[in-house]
Amino acid sequence: MALAPREVSHRKVEGSMEEQNTAGTTGQPESGATGQPATENANPNMKWYIIHTYSGFERKVKESLESRVQAFGLQDKIGKVLIPTEAVTEVRGGKKYTVERMFYPGYVLVEMDMDDHVWHVVKSTPRVTGFVGTGQQPTPLSEEEVQHIVYRVSEAKDKPKLKVKFEKNETVRITEGPFASFTGVVDEVNDDRETLKVMVTIFGRSTPVELEFNQVEKTA
């Protein structure tokens, strides 16, 4: 399978990617993350590859490629088509909305039993610019990378990230728990755990209270 150098990008697998449904990015109140972890295809020769697309056309590429699979009868050669996304919870007007945000715009994962015909069908899909790989051939993801993808799909589905930034010395209002309606000052921020240590005045004394991001809101 001779590929022209311009059709092959350097391999850039930096982290994992996630499956997503073809729903748009418009947030829906408390909808939760979409997508399910990848499952094994009946064809044992299926491997995961990454294709590069025009940024902003990932969903169109997914839909087009799935239609081409049906049209060319390649269901046994091309499996799942996934877009790397994560669920993010935003607060707008006092309401929480969950939206999908792409990890790596311009990249789509495709499960394939690669051969010349499959390569041409995928490569000729509108708005596909090439495969990610090394040398002159597309490079499949390793088993470790595939497992990492499944893990992150499940994690993002179960616990959407909250898209809000808090800073030390910022005043916040507690919205949930025994201290609901209290205001306090942020003393520590842990972005990885999505928790805050808030200093709350209780009975005239400043007391540290640990809260999750979704238990507080900005006062301004």
C-alpha positions as CSV (number, residue, x, y, z in Angstrom):
1,M,0.0,0.0,0.0
2,A,2.0,2.9,-1.3
3,L,1.0,6.2,0.3
4,A,2.2,9.6,-0.7
5,P,4.2,11.3,2.0
6,R,1.8,14.3,2.1
7,E,-1.1,11.9,3.0
8,V,0.5,10.8,6.2
9,S,0.9,12.9,9.3
10,H,3.5,12.3,12.0
11,R,2.1,10.1,14.7
12,K,0.7,12.3,17.5
13,V,-1.1,10.2,20.1
14,E,-1.0,12.4,23.2
15,G,-3.5,10.9,25.7
16,S,-6.7,9.2,24.9
17,M,-9.8,9.8,22.9
18,E,-13.4,9.1,23.4
19,E,-16.5,7.9,21.6
20,Q,-19.3,10.3,21.0
21,N,-22.8,10.1,19.5
22,T,-23.7,12.3,16.5
23,A,-25.5,14.8,18.7
24,G,-24.6,18.5,18.4
25,T,-22.6,20.5,20.9
26,T,-25.6,22.5,22.1
27,G,-25.9,21.9,25.9
28,Q,-28.9,20.2,27.4
29,P,-29.8,20.6,31.1
30,E,-28.3,17.8,33.1
31,S,-28.1,15.5,30.1
32,G,-24.9,13.7,31.2
33,A,-22.1,12.4,28.9
34,T,-22.9,10.4,25.9
35,G,-21.2,7.4,24.3
36,Q,-20.3,4.0,25.5
37,P,-16.9,2.2,25.7
38,A,-15.8,0.5,22.5
39,T,-16.6,-3.2,22.2
40,E,-14.8,-5.9,20.3
41,N,-15.8,-6.4,16.7
42,A,-16.4,-9.9,15.3
43,N,-13.5,-9.5,12.9
44,P,-10.3,-10.4,14.8
45,N,-8.2,-8.4,12.4
46,M,-9.8,-5.1,13.3
47,K,-7.5,-2.4,14.6
48,W,-7.9,1.2,15.6
49,Y,-6.5,3.9,13.4
50,I,-6.6,7.7,13.6
51,I,-7.6,9.8,10.7
52,H,-7.1,13.6,10.3
53,T,-10.0,15.8,9.2
54,Y,-10.7,19.4,8.7
55,S,-11.3,21.0,12.1
56,G,-15.0,21.5,12.7
57,F,-16.1,18.8,10.3
58,E,-15.5,15.8,12.6
59,R,-19.1,14.9,12.8
60,K,-19.7,15.3,9.1
61,V,-16.8,12.9,8.5
62,K,-18.2,10.4,10.9
63,E,-21.6,10.5,9.2
64,S,-20.1,10.3,5.7
65,L,-17.8,7.4,6.6
66,E,-20.6,5.5,8.2
67,S,-22.8,6.0,5.1
68,R,-19.9,4.8,2.8
69,V,-19.5,1.7,4.9
70,Q,-23.1,0.8,4.2
71,A,-22.9,1.8,0.5
72,F,-19.7,-0.3,-0.1
73,G,-20.9,-3.2,2.0
74,L,-17.8,-2.9,4.3
75,Q,-19.4,-3.7,7.6
76,D,-17.0,-6.6,8.1
77,K,-14.0,-4.4,7.3
78,I,-14.8,-1.1,9.1
79,G,-16.3,-1.0,12.5
80,K,-16.8,1.8,14.9
81,V,-16.1,5.5,14.1
82,L,-15.4,7.5,17.2
83,I,-14.8,11.2,18.0
84,P,-12.5,12.1,20.9
85,T,-14.7,14.0,23.3
86,E,-15.4,14.7,27.0
87,A,-18.5,15.9,28.8
88,V,-18.2,19.3,30.4
89,T,-20.8,20.9,32.8
90,E,-21.4,24.6,32.4
91,V,-23.4,26.9,34.6
92,R,-25.5,29.5,32.7
93,G,-28.1,31.6,34.3
94,G,-28.0,29.5,37.5
95,K,-28.7,26.2,35.6
96,K,-26.3,23.4,34.8
97,Y,-25.9,22.3,31.2
98,T,-23.8,19.4,30.0
99,V,-22.1,19.8,26.6
100,E,-19.5,17.7,24.7
101,R,-16.1,19.2,24.0
102,M,-13.5,17.7,21.7
103,F,-10.2,16.6,23.2
104,Y,-8.4,16.9,19.9
105,P,-10.2,18.8,17.1
106,G,-9.5,17.4,13.7
107,Y,-9.0,13.8,14.8
108,V,-11.3,10.8,14.4
109,L,-10.8,7.2,15.4
110,V,-11.8,4.4,13.0
111,E,-11.8,0.6,13.7
112,M,-10.6,-1.1,10.5
113,D,-9.3,-4.3,9.0
114,M,-6.9,-2.4,6.8
115,D,-6.2,-3.2,3.1
116,D,-5.9,-1.2,-0.1
117,H,-9.6,-0.9,-0.7
118,V,-10.4,0.1,2.8
119,W,-7.6,2.7,2.8
120,H,-9.0,4.3,-0.4
121,V,-12.6,4.3,0.9
122,V,-11.6,6.1,4.1
123,K,-9.0,8.4,2.5
124,S,-11.5,9.5,-0.2
125,T,-14.2,10.4,2.3
126,P,-14.9,14.2,2.0
127,R,-12.9,16.3,4.4
128,V,-10.5,13.6,5.4
129,T,-6.9,14.8,4.9
130,G,-5.0,11.6,5.8
131,F,-4.0,9.0,8.3
132,V,-1.9,9.4,11.4
133,G,1.1,7.1,11.2
134,T,4.9,6.7,10.9
135,G,6.8,6.1,7.7
136,Q,4.6,5.4,4.6
137,Q,1.7,3.5,6.3
138,P,-1.0,4.2,8.8
139,T,-0.1,3.0,12.3
140,P,-2.7,1.3,14.4
141,L,-3.2,2.1,18.1
142,S,-1.5,-0.2,20.5
143,E,-3.6,-2.4,22.8
144,E,-2.5,-0.2,25.8
145,E,-3.8,2.9,24.0
146,V,-7.1,1.2,23.1
147,Q,-7.6,0.3,26.8
148,H,-6.8,3.8,27.9
149,I,-9.5,5.1,25.5
150,V,-12.2,2.7,27.0
151,Y,-11.2,3.9,30.5
152,R,-11.6,7.6,29.7
153,V,-14.9,7.0,27.9
154,S,-16.3,5.4,31.1
155,E,-14.8,8.1,33.3
156,A,-16.1,11.0,31.3
157,K,-19.6,9.4,31.0
158,D,-19.9,8.8,34.8
159,K,-18.5,12.2,35.9
160,P,-18.7,15.2,33.6
161,K,-16.1,17.9,34.2
162,L,-17.3,21.2,35.5
163,K,-16.2,24.1,33.3
164,V,-15.6,26.8,35.9
165,K,-12.4,28.2,37.4
166,F,-12.1,29.3,41.0
167,E,-9.2,31.3,42.4
168,K,-7.8,31.8,45.9
169,N,-9.4,34.6,47.9
170,E,-12.5,34.5,45.7
171,T,-15.9,34.8,47.4
172,V,-18.3,32.0,46.7
173,R,-21.8,30.9,47.8
174,I,-22.4,27.4,48.9
175,T,-25.4,25.8,47.2
176,E,-25.6,22.3,48.6
177,G,-25.0,20.5,51.8
178,P,-25.3,21.5,55.5
179,F,-23.8,24.9,54.7
180,A,-26.1,25.8,51.8
181,S,-26.6,29.6,51.5
182,F,-23.5,30.4,53.4
183,T,-20.8,32.5,51.7
184,G,-17.1,32.0,52.2
185,V,-13.7,32.7,50.8
186,V,-11.7,30.2,48.7
187,D,-8.5,29.2,50.5
188,E,-7.3,26.3,48.3
189,V,-8.2,25.0,44.8
190,N,-7.6,21.4,43.7
191,D,-8.4,21.3,39.9
192,D,-7.6,17.6,39.6
193,R,-10.1,16.6,42.2
194,E,-12.4,19.5,41.4
195,T,-12.6,20.4,45.1
196,L,-12.2,23.7,47.1
197,K,-11.3,24.5,50.7
198,V,-13.6,27.4,51.6
199,M,-13.3,29.4,54.8
200,V,-16.8,29.8,56.2
201,T,-17.6,31.9,59.3
202,I,-19.5,29.7,61.7
203,F,-20.5,31.0,65.2
204,G,-18.1,33.8,64.7
205,R,-15.2,31.6,63.8
206,S,-13.6,31.1,60.4
207,T,-13.8,27.4,59.6
208,P,-12.4,25.5,56.6
209,V,-14.9,23.5,54.7
210,E,-14.0,21.2,51.8
211,L,-16.5,21.3,48.9
212,E,-16.8,20.0,45.4
213,F,-16.9,22.5,42.5
214,N,-20.6,21.8,41.9
215,Q,-21.5,22.6,45.5
216,V,-20.6,26.3,45.2
217,E,-21.2,29.2,42.8
218,K,-19.5,32.5,42.2
219,T,-21.1,35.5,43.9
220,A,-20.3,37.9,41.1
